[in-house]
């Protein structure tokens, strides 16, 4: 069974007082479980935790099997220090086993505990925070901090990270466990919803296969005048002066406003598309390559990569289908009606007529339809998959450039 490690220079373990310690925000009746097969490493961990002042009882288990037996009988264990180098563990499967035995316990993964005293001290320091009854965040060496909550936490957080950005704003990031069933309940069922193909652009941020066009907000372009003025004031301030620091914060806040507005637009649009469709198809754009062209500023201003990342993780979270079409597919060159490839076109050509069937196409709308068909999401009225019908190759495309065919081959052999 589990072995208790005594304090250095003392006998026995930390007394079980049954009261909360106001310094650390932890209940002294809780147990910190250490899973480590090396007794020397376990003693080192114990010393670091004792020196940090944790008011908790530390219990040591040599194997994962002993830890599971202990957790089954100890529902009040709040933290488990788990070493993945144990003989009976296989990667993160050990974390899942501990989670099954104690769902409410916080699991901290350790690798090489003997060489990571600083990391253990950080783990011990990270355990001294809590959310007060008044909705404030109690942090070690800082005290209570007012928090403007953006949303209600779905579960009890296991850790918190405080982040400060370039604009001087502080953010608290919590690690929480989410319920997949609760996530699915927030979205309508996918049954009966349509599928959509999306063509991203600059004039219109997105054109959907149903003909909907979403204008590009161009947040950076609209804020250029303000940014230009703030940047000019910053360049005129003396280096390492207080006025320069104030000017720097002004520039950083202006850029943060642009980034926040763009992120909010991406969130709202991606959530709307996921809610209203059961499948979403997009083109896998080479954003880095496009950003090196003369349209680089507009490409960065659109933020395609961030938008596609949001679509992907939201589709996975809410049980939707997300398909990326290969970047070498030519959606702007193919007729969505007959499937004939009409060839590349310059960017100023926004409408074109198919030379084979005579259909007049809007460039972006046609591309969105082709993206949907290439992903295999287009269906007919009888719910059968749509594939462009086979058409004969064009005269200039027939045959092979390396092998002579027809009359040219006869003439060539007759001259030899």
SVG drawing of the C-alpha trace seen along z (x, -y; Angstrom):
<svg xmlns="http://www.w3.org/2000/svg" viewBox="-35 -63 54 66">
<polyline fill="none" stroke="black" stroke-width="0.4" points="0.0,0.0 1.0,-3.7 3.9,-4.7 4.0,-8.1 7.1,-10.2 8.0,-12.0 9.1,-15.7 12.8,-16.3 14.0,-16.6 10.5,-15.6 8.6,-12.5 5.4,-11.4 3.4,-13.4 1.8,-16.8 -1.1,-16.8 -4.7,-16.6 -6.2,-19.8 -9.5,-19.8 -9.4,-23.6 -8.5,-25.6 -5.2,-27.5 -5.8,-31.1 -2.3,-31.5 -2.5,-28.9 -6.2,-28.5 -5.9,-24.7 -7.7,-22.5 -5.3,-20.9 -7.4,-17.7 -6.5,-17.0 -3.8,-14.7 -1.2,-15.1 -0.4,-11.8 3.1,-11.2 3.5,-8.3 7.2,-7.6 9.1,-4.3 12.5,-5.7 12.6,-6.3 15.4,-8.9 13.4,-11.0 10.4,-10.7 12.3,-12.0 13.6,-14.9 10.1,-15.8 8.9,-15.7 11.6,-18.1 10.8,-20.6 7.1,-20.5 7.7,-20.8 10.0,-23.8 7.3,-25.5 5.0,-25.4 2.1,-23.3 -0.2,-22.4 -1.1,-19.0 -0.3,-15.5 2.0,-13.9 1.5,-10.2 3.9,-8.1 3.0,-5.2 5.6,-3.1 3.4,-2.0 0.3,-3.0 -1.6,0.1 -1.0,-1.1 -2.0,-4.6 -5.4,-3.4 -6.1,-1.4 -5.3,-4.5 -7.4,-6.8 -10.4,-4.4 -10.3,-4.7 -9.4,-8.4 -11.9,-10.6 -10.5,-13.8 -7.1,-13.6 -6.8,-16.9 -3.5,-16.6 -1.6,-13.7 2.1,-14.0 2.6,-11.4 5.9,-10.2 5.5,-8.7 8.7,-6.8 7.1,-4.2 7.6,-0.5 3.8,0.1 2.8,-3.1 2.5,-3.7 2.5,-7.4 -0.6,-9.4 -2.7,-6.2 -1.6,-6.5 -3.2,-9.9 -6.5,-8.4 -6.3,-5.6 -5.8,-8.1 -8.7,-10.2 -11.0,-7.2 -10.1,-6.5 -10.3,-10.1 -12.2,-12.4 -11.9,-15.4 -8.2,-15.1 -5.7,-17.4 -3.0,-15.4 0.4,-16.9 2.8,-15.0 6.4,-14.9 9.4,-13.7 12.8,-13.4 11.8,-14.7 15.3,-14.4 16.6,-17.0 13.6,-19.3 13.6,-21.0 12.6,-24.3 9.6,-22.7 8.5,-21.1 8.7,-24.5 6.5,-25.9 4.0,-23.1 3.9,-23.8 3.5,-27.5 0.7,-26.9 -1.3,-25.1 -1.6,-28.2 -4.4,-29.9 -8.2,-29.8 -11.4,-31.5 -13.0,-33.3 -16.6,-33.4 -16.8,-37.0 -15.6,-35.9 -12.1,-37.2 -8.8,-35.4 -6.5,-34.8 -2.9,-34.5 0.3,-33.7 2.4,-36.8 -0.2,-39.1 -3.4,-38.5 -7.0,-38.9 -7.4,-40.3 -10.6,-41.6 -11.6,-39.5 -13.9,-40.5 -15.3,-37.1 -15.9,-36.5 -18.0,-33.3 -19.0,-30.9 -16.5,-28.1 -18.0,-24.7 -16.1,-22.8 -13.7,-23.4 -10.4,-24.5 -7.3,-22.5 -4.7,-25.3 -4.5,-28.9 -2.0,-30.8 -1.8,-34.6 -0.7,-36.2 0.2,-39.8 0.1,-41.0 2.0,-43.9 -0.8,-46.3 -0.4,-45.8 -3.6,-43.7 -3.7,-40.7 -5.6,-37.5 -6.2,-34.5 -6.4,-31.2 -7.9,-28.3 -7.6,-24.6 -11.1,-23.0 -12.7,-19.8 -15.6,-20.1 -18.6,-17.8 -19.0,-16.7 -22.7,-16.1 -23.2,-19.6 -21.3,-21.0 -23.5,-19.1 -26.6,-20.3 -25.8,-23.9 -26.0,-23.2 -28.9,-21.9 -28.7,-18.4 -26.8,-18.0 -29.6,-15.9 -31.3,-17.8 -28.9,-20.7 -27.3,-21.6 -23.6,-21.4 -21.6,-24.4 -18.5,-25.2 -16.5,-28.3 -14.3,-30.4 -12.1,-32.9 -11.1,-36.1 -10.1,-39.7 -12.9,-41.8 -15.4,-39.5 -14.0,-37.7 -16.1,-34.6 -18.4,-33.5 -20.6,-30.5 -21.8,-27.9 -25.4,-29.0 -24.5,-32.5 -24.1,-34.3 -21.4,-36.9 -19.8,-38.1 -17.9,-41.4 -14.4,-41.8 -14.3,-44.1 -10.7,-45.2 -10.0,-46.0 -6.3,-46.9 -7.1,-49.2 -9.7,-51.1 -7.4,-51.7 -4.3,-52.6 -4.7,-56.3 -4.9,-55.9 -1.9,-53.5 0.1,-55.8 -0.4,-58.7 0.5,-56.6 3.6,-55.1 4.8,-58.6 4.4,-59.9 6.4,-56.9 9.3,-57.4 9.7,-61.0 10.0,-60.1 13.4,-59.9 14.5,-56.3 14.3,-54.8 12.0,-57.7 8.7,-57.5 7.0,-59.3 8.3,-56.7 6.8,-53.9 3.5,-55.7 3.6,-56.1 4.5,-52.4 1.5,-51.3 -0.7,-53.5 0.6,-51.8 0.2,-48.4 -3.4,-49.1 -4.3,-50.3 -3.0,-47.0 -4.7,-45.0 -8.1,-46.6 -7.6,-45.6 -6.7,-42.0 -9.6,-41.7 -12.1,-43.0 -10.8,-40.5 -10.9,-37.6 -14.4,-38.5 -15.5,-38.6 -13.9,-35.2 -15.6,-33.7 -19.0,-34.9 -18.8,-33.9 -17.3,-30.4 -19.9,-29.7 -22.7,-30.7 -21.4,-28.5 -21.0,-25.5 -24.5,-26.0 -26.3,-26.3 -24.5,-23.5 -23.7,-19.8 -20.6,-19.9 -18.2,-22.7 -15.6,-22.5 -12.8,-25.0 -9.8,-25.3 -6.3,-24.6 -4.7,-28.0 -1.0,-28.6 -1.3,-31.6 2.4,-32.0 3.1,-32.1 0.2,-34.6 1.5,-36.8 4.8,-37.3 3.0,-38.8 2.1,-42.5 -1.3,-41.7 0.5,-40.6 -1.0,-43.3 -4.5,-42.5 -3.9,-38.8 -2.7,-39.3 -5.6,-41.7 -8.1,-38.9 -6.6,-36.4 -7.6,-33.3 -5.5,-30.9 -7.1,-31.9 -10.5,-31.6 -9.9,-28.1 -8.4,-27.0 -11.6,-28.1 -13.8,-26.3 -11.8,-23.1 -11.8,-22.9 -15.5,-23.9 -16.5,-21.3 -14.7,-18.7 -16.3,-19.9 -19.9,-20.1 -19.8,-16.9 -19.7,-18.5 -17.8,-17.5 -14.9,-19.7 -13.1,-19.0 -10.1,-20.7 -9.7,-20.5 -6.2,-20.3 -4.5,-23.5 -3.7,-22.2 -7.4,-21.9 -8.4,-24.7 -11.8,-25.8 -11.7,-29.1 -10.8,-27.5 -13.5,-24.7 -17.1,-25.2 -19.3,-24.0 -22.1,-23.1 -20.3,-20.8 -16.8,-20.3 -14.7,-21.7 -11.5,-23.3 -11.4,-26.8 -7.9,-27.8 -6.4,-30.4 -7.8,-33.9 -6.3,-37.2 -7.7,-38.5 -9.6,-41.4 -11.9,-38.9 -14.8,-38.5 -17.3,-36.9 -16.7,-34.5 -18.6,-32.4 -17.9,-28.7 -16.8,-28.0 -18.4,-24.5 -21.9,-25.0 -22.2,-28.7 -23.0,-29.2 -22.1,-32.6 -20.3,-32.3 -19.5,-34.6 -15.9,-33.8 -16.1,-33.4 -19.5,-31.7 -18.4,-29.2 -15.2,-28.5 -17.3,-27.9 -19.5,-25.4 -16.4,-23.6 -14.9,-23.4 -18.1,-21.8 -18.1,-19.3 -14.4,-18.5 -15.1,-17.7 -17.9,-15.3 -20.6,-17.3 -22.8,-18.2 -26.0,-16.2 -28.8,-16.0 -32.5,-16.3 -32.6,-12.5 -29.7,-12.8 -27.2,-11.2 -23.6,-12.4 -22.9,-14.8 -19.9,-14.3 -19.2,-16.4 -20.0,-14.2 -17.2,-13.1 -16.5,-15.4 -14.2,-14.8 -10.8,-16.3 -10.2,-19.5 -8.4,-19.2 -5.2,-20.8 -5.2,-18.5 -5.6,-15.2 -2.8,-12.8 0.7,-13.2 3.5,-15.6 6.1,-12.9 4.3,-10.4 3.2,-11.4 -0.3,-10.1 -2.5,-10.2 -1.4,-11.7 1.7,-13.3 3.0,-9.9 2.4,-8.4 4.2,-11.3 7.1,-10.9 7.5,-7.2 7.2,-7.6 10.1,-10.0 12.4,-7.6"/>
</svg>
